[in-house]
Amino acid sequence: MASGRIIKLQAANTSAILANPDRYESTLVAINNAVYDPEPAGDVIYSGDKILNDGFGLATLRTSANATFANTAVQPSGNFTGVVYVTGTGTSKRSNTGCELQKTFLCSDA
């Protein structure tokens, strides 16, 4: 990553990301007003894969066990910021946001 550069954050819903994964892959994206599906029990932490539902579609939220917030209890809903990455090809192409989005979304504590 280059120093002194501004990182552009864009907001997107899961439907937009899933419909156009190449546009969002490897970019910083915020998915707003999302809830977990299913609703987490009181002792669930961020570490691992969770399913997010923002009302437009589903995404996998993937948080590394090495993240500084990995052992923090999840909140029932929220805004999630992370880097989208795409897995699969053709019609099985998925986006992950880790946070990860299905598309996978990678979360950070920044």
LUMGUKE-28636 format. One record per residue: residue in three letters; x, y, z of N, C-alpha, C in turn. Coordinates in pm, 1 decimal. Layout:
residues N
+-----+----------+----------+----------+----------+----------+----------+----------+----------+----------+
| res |     n.xx |     n.yy |     n.zz |    ca.xx |    ca.yy |    ca.zz |     c.xx |     c.yy |     c.zz |
+-----+----------+----------+----------+----------+----------+----------+----------+----------+----------+
| ALA |        X |        Y |        Z |        X |        Y |        Z |        X |        Y |        Z |
...
+-----+----------+----------+----------+----------+----------+----------+----------+----------+----------+
END
This chain:
residues 110
+-----+----------+----------+----------+----------+----------+----------+----------+----------+----------+
| res |     n.xx |     n.yy |     n.zz |    ca.xx |    ca.yy |    ca.zz |     c.xx |     c.yy |     c.zz |
+-----+----------+----------+----------+----------+----------+----------+----------+----------+----------+
| MET |     84.1 |   -116.9 |      0.0 |      0.0 |      0.0 |      0.0 |     88.6 |    123.1 |      0.0 |
| ALA |     54.7 |    218.5 |    -79.5 |    130.1 |    342.3 |    -87.7 |    100.4 |    431.1 |     31.6 |
| SER |    200.9 |    501.2 |     78.6 |    178.4 |    593.1 |    190.3 |    129.6 |    727.0 |    136.9 |
| GLY |     59.4 |    800.6 |    222.1 |     12.3 |    933.0 |    186.0 |   -105.9 |    935.7 |     91.3 |
| ARG |   -166.8 |    821.0 |     65.1 |   -281.5 |    816.4 |    -25.7 |   -408.7 |    802.6 |     55.6 |
| ILE |   -513.4 |    865.5 |     11.0 |   -643.3 |    856.4 |     76.3 |   -712.2 |    729.8 |     28.0 |
| ILE |   -765.9 |    652.3 |    121.7 |   -839.4 |    530.9 |     87.2 |   -985.6 |    567.3 |     73.7 |
| LYS |  -1041.8 |    540.4 |    -42.6 |  -1181.5 |    572.6 |    -69.4 |  -1271.0 |    463.8 |    -12.0 |
| LEU |  -1367.4 |    503.8 |     68.1 |  -1467.2 |    412.2 |    123.8 |  -1597.5 |    432.9 |     48.2 |
| GLN |  -1654.1 |    323.2 |     -0.9 |  -1783.4 |    332.6 |    -67.9 |  -1885.5 |    247.5 |      5.4 |
| ALA |  -2006.8 |    296.3 |     13.6 |  -2116.3 |    219.4 |     72.8 |  -2184.9 |    141.7 |    -38.7 |
| ALA |  -2222.4 |     17.7 |     -8.0 |  -2293.5 |    -65.1 |   -105.7 |  -2378.5 |   -166.2 |    -31.0 |
| ASN |  -2487.5 |   -208.1 |    -92.8 |  -2564.9 |   -316.5 |    -32.6 |  -2522.3 |   -448.6 |    -96.2 |
| THR |  -2562.0 |   -557.4 |    -32.9 |  -2517.7 |   -688.0 |    -80.1 |  -2567.8 |   -718.8 |   -220.9 |
| SER |  -2685.0 |   -672.6 |   -256.1 |  -2737.5 |   -696.2 |   -390.0 |  -2647.5 |   -634.2 |   -495.5 |
| ALA |  -2604.6 |   -511.4 |   -472.4 |  -2516.5 |   -443.0 |   -567.9 |  -2382.1 |   -514.8 |   -578.5 |
| ILE |  -2328.3 |   -559.0 |   -466.3 |  -2199.4 |   -627.7 |   -467.2 |  -2210.7 |   -761.6 |   -538.9 |
| LEU |  -2316.5 |   -836.0 |   -508.6 |  -2333.7 |   -966.8 |   -571.6 |  -2361.6 |   -955.5 |   -721.3 |
| ALA |  -2428.8 |   -847.9 |   -763.0 |  -2460.7 |   -828.7 |   -904.4 |  -2338.9 |   -785.4 |   -985.5 |
| ASN |  -2242.6 |   -721.6 |   -919.8 |  -2127.4 |   -667.6 |   -990.9 |  -2000.8 |   -687.8 |   -907.1 |
| PRO |  -1962.9 |   -813.3 |   -879.6 |  -1851.7 |   -838.8 |   -788.5 |  -1718.7 |   -782.0 |   -834.4 |
| ASP |  -1693.9 |   -778.8 |   -964.7 |  -1565.9 |   -727.6 |  -1012.8 |  -1548.8 |   -578.7 |   -984.1 |
| ARG |  -1659.1 |   -506.7 |   -974.6 |  -1652.4 |   -363.5 |   -944.2 |  -1606.6 |   -340.0 |   -800.6 |
| TYR |  -1643.0 |   -429.5 |   -709.9 |  -1616.2 |   -409.7 |   -568.5 |  -1497.3 |   -489.1 |   -515.2 |
| GLU |  -1453.2 |   -589.5 |   -589.8 |  -1344.8 |   -675.4 |   -540.7 |  -1221.0 |   -592.3 |   -506.8 |
| SER |  -1162.6 |   -622.0 |   -390.5 |  -1040.1 |   -558.7 |   -341.0 |  -1057.8 |   -411.1 |   -310.0 |
| THR |  -1180.5 |   -367.2 |   -287.8 |  -1204.7 |   -228.5 |   -248.9 |  -1264.1 |   -224.6 |   -108.6 |
| LEU |  -1249.8 |   -110.3 |    -44.0 |  -1303.6 |    -90.4 |     90.3 |  -1450.3 |    -51.5 |     79.0 |
| VAL |  -1536.4 |   -130.5 |    140.8 |  -1681.2 |   -112.5 |    126.8 |  -1746.9 |   -116.5 |    264.4 |
| ALA |  -1848.6 |    -34.3 |    282.3 |  -1931.6 |    -37.7 |    403.3 |  -2067.0 |    -96.1 |    367.8 |
| ILE |  -2107.3 |   -196.6 |    442.3 |  -2243.1 |   -251.8 |    433.2 |  -2314.6 |   -203.0 |    558.2 |
| ASN |  -2417.5 |   -123.8 |    538.2 |  -2484.3 |    -57.7 |    650.3 |  -2614.4 |   -125.5 |    690.4 |
| ASN |  -2648.4 |   -109.0 |    816.2 |  -2774.5 |   -157.5 |    871.8 |  -2795.3 |   -306.4 |    848.8 |
| ALA |  -2694.0 |   -385.1 |    875.1 |  -2702.3 |   -529.8 |    857.0 |  -2724.2 |   -599.7 |    990.6 |
| VAL |  -2787.7 |   -715.3 |    984.4 |  -2809.0 |   -799.4 |   1101.7 |  -2750.5 |   -937.2 |   1072.6 |
| TYR |  -2727.8 |  -1014.9 |   1176.9 |  -2677.5 |  -1150.9 |   1160.7 |  -2794.2 |  -1244.9 |   1131.3 |
| ASP |  -2766.5 |  -1345.9 |   1051.0 |  -2866.5 |  -1445.2 |   1014.8 |  -2804.1 |  -1583.8 |   1030.1 |
| PRO |  -2840.6 |  -1656.6 |   1135.3 |  -2943.4 |  -1626.7 |   1234.9 |  -2892.7 |  -1528.2 |   1339.8 |
| GLU |  -2984.9 |  -1476.4 |   1419.3 |  -2948.9 |  -1386.0 |   1527.4 |  -2854.4 |  -1458.0 |   1623.5 |
| PRO |  -2742.8 |  -1394.7 |   1659.6 |  -2644.1 |  -1462.5 |   1743.7 |  -2687.5 |  -1474.4 |   1889.3 |
| ALA |  -2638.8 |  -1580.2 |   1953.6 |  -2658.0 |  -1594.4 |   2098.6 |  -2569.8 |  -1489.8 |   2166.0 |
| GLY |  -2588.6 |  -1469.3 |   2293.4 |  -2517.4 |  -1365.0 |   2366.6 |  -2367.5 |  -1382.8 |   2375.8 |
| ASP |  -2315.1 |  -1503.0 |   2353.6 |  -2172.6 |  -1526.2 |   2371.1 |  -2096.2 |  -1540.6 |   2239.4 |
| VAL |  -2153.1 |  -1499.8 |   2127.1 |  -2088.9 |  -1512.5 |   1995.9 |  -1988.5 |  -1398.7 |   1978.3 |
| ILE |  -1868.5 |  -1433.5 |   1929.2 |  -1764.5 |  -1334.3 |   1902.8 |  -1746.0 |  -1316.5 |   1752.7 |
| TYR |  -1671.9 |  -1212.7 |   1713.8 |  -1651.8 |  -1183.1 |   1571.7 |  -1572.2 |  -1289.3 |   1497.7 |
| SER |  -1476.2 |  -1352.0 |   1561.0 |  -1387.5 |  -1446.9 |   1495.3 |  -1464.6 |  -1552.5 |   1416.3 |
| GLY |  -1420.3 |  -1578.8 |   1292.5 |  -1483.6 |  -1680.7 |   1210.0 |  -1578.5 |  -1622.7 |   1107.6 |
| ASP |  -1661.2 |  -1708.1 |   1050.4 |  -1756.6 |  -1669.8 |    946.6 |  -1895.6 |  -1651.7 |   1005.7 |
| LYS |  -1960.5 |  -1543.1 |    968.6 |  -2097.7 |  -1513.6 |   1009.0 |  -2173.6 |  -1469.9 |    884.0 |
| ILE |  -2303.4 |  -1490.9 |    881.2 |  -2387.0 |  -1446.6 |    769.3 |  -2452.3 |  -1313.5 |    807.1 |
| LEU |  -2439.3 |  -1216.1 |    717.1 |  -2502.9 |  -1085.8 |    734.3 |  -2620.8 |  -1073.6 |    638.2 |
| ASN |  -2724.6 |  -1004.1 |    682.6 |  -2841.0 |   -975.6 |    600.4 |  -2868.1 |   -826.5 |    611.4 |
| ASP |  -2856.5 |   -754.9 |    499.6 |  -2882.9 |   -610.6 |    500.3 |  -3017.8 |   -577.1 |    437.1 |
| GLY |  -3101.2 |   -679.0 |    416.2 |  -3231.6 |   -657.7 |    354.5 |  -3227.9 |   -663.9 |    202.8 |
| PHE |  -3108.4 |   -668.3 |    144.9 |  -3092.8 |   -676.2 |      0.1 |  -3033.9 |   -809.6 |    -43.1 |
| GLY |  -2977.1 |   -883.9 |     51.3 |  -2913.6 |  -1010.3 |     22.5 |  -2830.2 |  -1054.9 |    141.5 |
| LEU |  -2759.0 |  -1164.7 |    121.8 |  -2676.8 |  -1221.3 |    228.4 |  -2529.9 |  -1209.2 |    192.3 |
| ALA |  -2447.6 |  -1193.5 |    293.8 |  -2303.0 |  -1186.1 |    276.1 |  -2237.3 |  -1263.5 |    388.6 |
| THR |  -2121.5 |  -1320.9 |    359.8 |  -2043.0 |  -1385.6 |    463.6 |  -1947.8 |  -1283.4 |    522.2 |
| LEU |  -1954.2 |  -1266.5 |    650.3 |  -1862.0 |  -1179.3 |    722.3 |  -1753.3 |  -1269.0 |    778.9 |
| ARG |  -1630.6 |  -1251.5 |    733.2 |  -1519.6 |  -1336.0 |    780.0 |  -1422.7 |  -1249.3 |    857.0 |
| THR |  -1400.2 |  -1286.2 |    982.6 |  -1306.8 |  -1213.9 |   1067.3 |  -1195.4 |  -1308.4 |   1110.0 |
| SER |  -1073.8 |  -1269.8 |   1083.2 |   -957.6 |  -1349.5 |   1119.7 |   -946.3 |  -1361.9 |   1270.9 |
| ALA |   -905.7 |  -1477.9 |   1317.3 |   -883.3 |  -1499.1 |   1460.6 |   -771.7 |  -1409.9 |   1511.4 |
| ASN |   -689.5 |  -1355.0 |   1421.1 |   -578.8 |  -1267.2 |   1459.2 |   -618.4 |  -1120.1 |   1467.3 |
| ALA |   -739.9 |  -1086.2 |   1427.2 |   -784.0 |   -946.8 |   1435.4 |   -788.7 |   -903.5 |   1581.7 |
| THR |   -754.4 |   -778.5 |   1607.4 |   -751.5 |   -730.7 |   1745.8 |   -888.0 |   -737.3 |   1813.5 |
| PHE |   -994.2 |   -736.4 |   1735.9 |  -1130.1 |   -739.9 |   1791.0 |  -1195.4 |   -876.6 |   1778.5 |
| ALA |  -1120.2 |   -978.0 |   1736.0 |  -1176.6 |  -1110.6 |   1706.5 |  -1252.5 |  -1171.6 |   1823.3 |
| ASN |  -1208.2 |  -1147.9 |   1945.0 |  -1271.6 |  -1208.1 |   2062.3 |  -1375.3 |  -1118.1 |   2128.6 |
| THR |  -1412.6 |  -1010.7 |   2060.0 |  -1514.7 |   -919.2 |   2109.1 |  -1652.1 |   -974.4 |   2074.8 |
| ALA |  -1745.8 |   -963.9 |   2167.8 |  -1883.1 |  -1010.2 |   2142.5 |  -1946.7 |   -925.4 |   2032.2 |
| VAL |  -2017.9 |   -991.4 |   1940.5 |  -2085.4 |   -919.3 |   1832.2 |  -2204.9 |   -842.6 |   1887.4 |
| GLN |  -2240.6 |   -737.1 |   1817.6 |  -2362.5 |   -663.3 |   1844.6 |  -2471.0 |   -720.9 |   1753.6 |
| PRO |  -2599.2 |   -707.7 |   1788.1 |  -2704.2 |   -770.3 |   1706.4 |  -2716.6 |   -713.8 |   1565.2 |
| SER |  -2669.9 |   -591.4 |   1543.7 |  -2676.1 |   -530.1 |   1410.8 |  -2567.2 |   -424.5 |   1402.6 |
| GLY |  -2544.8 |   -374.2 |   1282.3 |  -2444.1 |   -269.7 |   1270.2 |  -2407.4 |   -238.5 |   1127.1 |
| ASN |  -2306.6 |   -153.3 |   1115.7 |  -2246.4 |   -117.7 |    988.6 |  -2111.5 |   -189.1 |    982.7 |
| PHE |  -2081.9 |   -253.5 |    871.1 |  -1962.5 |   -335.3 |    858.5 |  -1875.7 |   -280.8 |    745.8 |
| THR |  -1750.5 |   -255.0 |    777.2 |  -1656.2 |   -202.4 |    679.4 |  -1545.2 |   -303.2 |    658.6 |
| GLY |  -1516.1 |   -331.9 |    533.3 |  -1410.7 |   -427.0 |    503.4 |  -1380.2 |   -430.3 |    355.6 |
| VAL |  -1293.3 |   -523.4 |    318.9 |  -1251.4 |   -538.9 |    180.1 |  -1325.3 |   -657.6 |    118.8 |
| VAL |  -1387.8 |   -634.3 |      5.5 |  -1460.9 |   -739.8 |    -64.5 |  -1361.7 |   -825.3 |   -142.0 |
| TYR |  -1376.8 |   -956.9 |   -132.1 |  -1301.9 |  -1042.9 |   -222.2 |  -1396.2 |  -1147.0 |   -279.6 |
| VAL |  -1365.7 |  -1188.0 |   -400.5 |  -1453.7 |  -1275.5 |   -477.1 |  -1394.4 |  -1416.0 |   -479.9 |
| THR |  -1480.6 |  -1515.0 |   -461.0 |  -1439.3 |  -1654.7 |   -473.7 |  -1526.2 |  -1721.4 |   -578.8 |
| GLY |  -1475.6 |  -1821.9 |   -645.2 |  -1551.8 |  -1894.1 |   -746.1 |  -1541.9 |  -1828.9 |   -882.4 |
| THR |  -1609.9 |  -1889.9 |   -979.7 |  -1609.7 |  -1839.0 |  -1116.4 |  -1749.0 |  -1852.0 |  -1175.7 |
| GLY |  -1773.3 |  -1781.0 |  -1282.5 |  -1899.9 |  -1791.5 |  -1354.8 |  -2019.4 |  -1766.8 |  -1265.2 |
| THR |  -2122.3 |  -1851.0 |  -1278.6 |  -2244.7 |  -1830.8 |  -1202.5 |  -2226.2 |  -1864.0 |  -1055.3 |
| SER |  -2117.6 |  -1934.2 |  -1020.8 |  -2093.6 |  -1965.1 |   -879.8 |  -2001.9 |  -1862.7 |   -814.9 |
| LYS |  -1969.7 |  -1755.6 |   -889.0 |  -1882.6 |  -1652.0 |   -834.9 |  -1947.6 |  -1592.4 |   -710.9 |
| ARG |  -1870.3 |  -1576.9 |   -607.8 |  -1921.7 |  -1520.6 |   -482.7 |  -1830.4 |  -1410.0 |   -436.4 |
| SER |  -1888.4 |  -1318.5 |   -365.3 |  -1810.5 |  -1211.1 |   -307.6 |  -1809.4 |  -1232.3 |   -158.7 |
| ASN |  -1697.4 |  -1210.9 |   -100.3 |  -1682.2 |  -1225.8 |     43.1 |  -1643.8 |  -1092.5 |    102.2 |
| THR |  -1705.4 |  -1056.9 |    214.8 |  -1665.9 |   -937.1 |    276.0 |  -1620.8 |   -976.3 |    414.8 |
| GLY |  -1457.2 |  -1019.7 |    484.0 |  -1395.2 |  -1061.3 |    606.1 |  -1364.9 |   -967.1 |    700.9 |
| CYS |  -1430.7 |   -825.1 |    697.3 |  -1531.7 |   -873.1 |    765.4 |  -1533.0 |   -971.7 |    677.2 |
| GLU |  -1598.7 |  -1121.7 |    588.7 |  -1609.1 |  -1164.3 |    449.9 |  -1753.2 |  -1153.5 |    400.0 |
| LEU |  -1777.6 |  -1114.4 |    273.9 |  -1912.1 |  -1103.3 |    212.3 |  -1935.5 |  -1216.0 |    113.5 |
| GLN |  -2052.9 |  -1303.9 |     98.1 |  -2071.8 |  -1423.6 |     10.2 |  -2120.0 |  -1368.1 |   -118.9 |
| LYS |  -2050.1 |  -1269.9 |   -133.2 |  -1919.9 |  -1215.6 |   -152.0 |  -1858.7 |  -1210.4 |    -11.6 |
| THR |  -1728.6 |  -1232.1 |      4.9 |  -1668.8 |  -1226.7 |    139.2 |  -1619.3 |  -1088.0 |    168.2 |
| PHE |  -1643.6 |  -1044.6 |    285.6 |  -1609.5 |   -909.6 |    327.2 |  -1512.9 |   -922.3 |    443.2 |
| LEU |  -1393.3 |   -870.3 |    430.5 |  -1293.0 |   -879.5 |    535.5 |  -1301.2 |   -756.9 |    623.5 |
| CYS |  -1319.7 |   -778.5 |    752.1 |  -1334.2 |   -666.1 |    844.3 |  -1201.6 |   -627.7 |    907.3 |
| SER |  -1192.8 |   -502.6 |    940.5 |  -1077.4 |   -456.3 |   1016.8 |  -1127.9 |   -375.0 |   1134.3 |
| ASP |  -1037.5 |   -348.2 |   1226.4 |  -1076.3 |   -268.2 |   1341.3 |  -1038.8 |   -122.9 |   1322.7 |
| ALA |  -1014.2 |    -83.7 |   1199.8 |   -976.5 |     55.1 |   1170.5 |  -1098.1 |    145.4 |   1177.8 |
+-----+----------+----------+----------+----------+----------+----------+----------+----------+----------+
END
